[in-house]
Amino acid sequence: AVQVLLDNGTFRVCPVPGKGHGLVAAKAIKSGSKIFEEVAMVRVNKNTQTLEMRQNTIVSALMQRVYTLAAEGKFDPRDFDSWPSEVCENLERVLDIQAEIAFSKLDPKTQAKWLSLEDSVTGDGRKTPGGVLRTNGFDDEHGYATLYEVLARVNHSCEPNAERIAGPLDRSLVRIVALADIAEGEEVLVSYVDNEAPLHVRRKHLQQQYKFTCGCPRCVKEAKGRQ
């Protein structure tokens, strides 16, 4: 029997071949309709200039190296495609520390929910707060990495059939809306990256943050076109 983690009549969270878990339509969903909305389980402030972060010697050292590389013209902070691996790794380590601090301030129930989500970056079958956040978190426009219990189960496609819309008043609220008609049994998919970006930039972003290579129809078609 298929292990269904959640079923609310509109969608169900269940195993999806090759992807772990995913969100599947439990009935036909019309384009433009709301699939679900939820409030973030946690929002992690990514600002490295807070007093707490400036007093953290590890964070300060990691960020100083990033600033030095930028000042030396080794990369353009506004162009992700130019970021060397050292910069990406330093920022990942900083986010790991920020996640650990945020995790330590939560109640045990929320901590358990956090660690119930997938961790595709830590390895060795282990889970860490930072690994789970980097696997499932979404950056918002206010400089926070947000973690959602249901949205974390929604898989990626560069040709998504749904989109994330931030709540206009509540920054922690997200609404998932269908971009196309979704048939019963069809997987609900959102994009984790900037869909306007070219293939190599999307692939770098997905590999760097989420540790996978997208095999959606659009990526397959664009990759063939480059050969």
C-alpha positions in Angstrom: 0.0 0.0 0.0 1.1 3.5 -0.8 2.1 5.4 2.4 0.0 8.6 2.3 1.4 11.2 4.8 -1.4 13.7 4.3 -4.7 13.7 2.3 -7.0 16.7 2.5 -9.3 15.9 -0.4 -7.6 18.3 -2.8 -4.1 16.8 -2.7 -2.2 14.0 -1.0 1.4 13.8 0.1 2.8 10.4 -0.9 5.9 8.7 -2.3 6.8 9.7 -5.9 9.2 7.4 -7.8 12.7 8.8 -7.9 11.8 11.9 -5.8 11.1 10.7 -2.3 7.7 12.3 -1.4 5.7 14.6 -3.5 2.3 16.4 -3.6 -0.2 14.7 -5.9 -3.7 16.1 -6.9 -6.4 14.1 -5.2 -9.0 15.6 -7.6 -8.9 17.8 -10.8 -7.7 21.3 -10.0 -8.6 24.2 -12.2 -6.0 26.7 -13.4 -5.9 29.8 -11.2 -7.4 28.0 -8.2 -5.8 27.9 -4.7 -4.4 24.4 -4.0 -3.4 25.2 -0.4 -1.9 27.9 1.9 0.1 27.6 5.0 2.1 29.6 7.5 5.9 29.0 7.8 7.0 26.6 10.5 10.1 28.8 10.9 11.8 31.8 9.3 15.5 32.0 9.6 17.1 35.5 9.3 19.9 35.3 6.8 21.3 38.8 7.7 24.9 38.4 8.7 25.1 41.9 10.1 23.0 41.4 13.2 24.8 41.8 16.6 24.4 38.0 17.2 26.1 37.2 13.8 28.8 39.8 14.1 29.8 38.4 17.5 30.0 34.9 16.1 33.7 34.5 15.2 33.2 31.7 12.7 30.5 33.6 10.8 32.7 36.7 10.8 35.7 34.9 9.4 33.6 33.1 6.7 32.0 36.4 5.6 35.2 38.3 5.7 36.7 35.8 3.2 33.6 36.4 0.9 34.0 40.1 1.1 37.7 39.9 0.3 37.1 37.8 -2.8 34.4 40.2 -4.0 36.7 43.2 -3.4 39.5 41.5 -5.3 37.0 41.1 -8.3 37.0 37.3 -8.1 33.2 37.3 -8.5 30.2 39.6 -8.9 27.9 39.3 -5.9 24.9 40.1 -8.2 25.7 37.4 -10.7 25.2 33.9 -9.2 26.8 32.3 -12.3 30.1 33.9 -11.4 30.3 32.7 -7.8 33.2 30.3 -7.1 32.7 27.2 -5.0 34.5 28.7 -2.0 31.9 31.5 -1.8 29.0 29.1 -2.1 30.5 26.8 0.6 31.1 29.7 3.0 27.6 31.0 2.6 26.2 27.4 3.2 28.3 27.1 6.4 26.9 30.5 7.6 23.4 29.3 6.9 24.1 26.1 8.8 25.1 28.1 11.8 22.1 30.4 11.5 19.8 27.3 11.2 21.4 25.7 14.3 20.8 28.9 16.3 17.2 29.2 15.2 16.6 25.5 15.8 17.9 25.8 19.4 15.3 28.4 20.2 12.3 26.3 19.1 10.0 24.1 21.2 10.6 20.3 20.9 7.5 19.7 18.8 8.6 22.2 16.1 12.1 20.8 16.3 10.7 17.3 15.6 8.7 18.7 12.6 11.8 20.4 11.2 13.8 17.1 11.4 11.0 15.1 9.9 11.7 16.7 6.5 14.2 15.5 4.0 17.9 16.3 4.2 19.7 15.7 0.8 22.9 17.6 1.6 24.3 16.4 4.9 25.0 12.8 3.8 25.7 9.6 5.8 22.0 9.2 6.4 22.2 12.0 9.0 20.0 15.1 9.3 21.0 18.5 10.6 18.8 21.6 10.9 21.0 23.4 8.2 20.8 20.4 5.9 17.0 20.2 6.2 16.7 24.0 5.7 19.0 24.0 2.6 17.0 21.1 1.1 13.5 22.5 1.7 13.8 26.2 2.5 12.6 29.0 0.3 14.2 32.4 0.4 11.7 35.3 0.6 12.3 38.9 -0.5 12.8 40.0 3.1 16.1 38.1 3.6 14.7 35.1 5.4 14.9 31.4 4.6 11.5 30.0 5.3 10.5 26.4 6.1 7.0 25.1 5.4 5.7 21.7 6.4 3.6 21.0 3.3 5.4 23.1 0.8 8.6 21.3 1.6 7.0 18.2 0.0 6.3 19.9 -3.3 8.9 19.0 -5.9 10.6 21.1 -8.5 10.1 21.6 -12.3 11.4 24.3 -14.6 8.0 23.9 -16.2 5.9 24.2 -13.1 2.1 23.7 -13.0 1.8 25.8 -9.7 3.4 28.8 -8.2 4.1 30.2 -4.8 2.5 33.6 -3.8 3.6 35.3 -0.6 0.8 36.6 1.7 0.4 40.4 1.2 0.1 41.1 4.9 1.6 38.1 6.7 5.2 37.5 5.5 5.1 33.9 6.8 2.0 33.0 4.8 2.4 31.3 1.4 -0.3 30.4 -1.1 0.1 27.7 -3.8 -2.0 28.4 -6.9 -2.4 26.3 -10.0 -0.8 27.7 -13.2 -2.6 25.2 -15.4 -5.3 22.6 -15.1 -4.0 19.7 -13.0 -5.5 16.3 -13.5 -6.4 13.9 -10.6 -3.2 11.9 -9.9 -0.9 14.5 -11.5 2.0 15.7 -9.4 1.9 19.4 -8.3 5.2 21.1 -9.1 6.7 24.5 -8.4 9.9 26.1 -9.5 12.7 26.5 -6.9 14.7 28.8 -9.2 14.4 31.8 -11.5 12.7 30.3 -14.6 14.0 33.2 -16.7 17.5 32.0 -16.2 19.3 29.9 -18.9 19.8 26.1 -18.4 23.3 26.2 -17.1 22.4 28.8 -14.4 19.3 26.9 -13.3 21.4 23.7 -13.1 24.1 25.3 -11.1 21.6 26.7 -8.6 19.7 23.4 -8.2 22.9 21.4 -7.9 24.5 23.8 -5.4 21.6 24.3 -3.1 19.5 21.1 -3.5 22.1 18.6 -4.8 20.1 17.3 -7.8 20.0 17.8 -11.6 16.6 18.6 -13.0 15.3 16.2 -15.6 12.0 18.0 -16.4 10.9 18.1 -20.1 12.1 21.7 -20.5 15.7 20.9 -19.3 15.9 17.7 -21.4 14.8 19.7 -24.5 17.2 22.6 -23.8 20.1 20.2 -23.1 19.5 18.4 -26.4 19.4 21.7 -28.2 22.9 22.5 -26.9 24.4 19.3 -28.1 
